[in-house]
């Protein structure tokens, strides 16, 4: 797969570059450039990221960082069995525990929430940093909901991290998950409060908390690209006697028949997400 010339491989984290030093220089450079493309595309084009990860894996399957990148790329396109195999390989190579939560989430993806929940109680969780422990809690709550245990999911998310007013990189996602869990058990007022708190912490736009709040408040968004979105439902103009003028009816009919949506677009209606 082609790689832009301005991608050198030096963009990688120094620890990953250090791992690649076990390879011949030319090969290390090729692998590094593919890994950079994986990182660049993982969120915006998961399929392309997966393609670059497969190239890197073919070139250097004995490098733990490559196996980990391949795992995240496979995870991004929903290939959970493949992702789990790569994460396990990376973990065997390094002995690190940071992949434990995403490995558990792969079990969820494979339809094995019971296995994911069991992993949440393993000693490996105690080896995780705070972010990893929060991630494990999110996965466990998701597994509870997969198993139809909605109330238990709410309880699972209740923690000192949730109660804290301190904003951390994981705060918005934790609050959002809690709000969503509350909504699933019909605790709408509390859910609205926690969606609002998630929005306060979501400086990077990781969640759609603003949209969820709007839905709870009954705000509807119009589709600016639908030429008939307003024309069918909008009230026709009335004359002084409260009757619809004939010319207005005819103009509205002509607009609908011609498909002219310019007036709708000029109103600046927001596109529904």
LINGITA-V753769 format. One record per helix or strand. SS is the DSSP state (hx for helix, st for strand). FROM is the first residue (numbers start at 1). TO is the last residue. If there is no record, write none. Layout:
SS_FROM_TO, SS_FROM_TO
This chain:
hx_14_20, hx_25_41, hx_46_59, hx_64_76, hx_80_94, hx_100_109, hx_113_119, hx_123_127, hx_130_146, hx_150_157, hx_160_163, hx_171_184, hx_188_201, hx_209_216, st_238_238, st_244_244, hx_246_258, hx_262_266
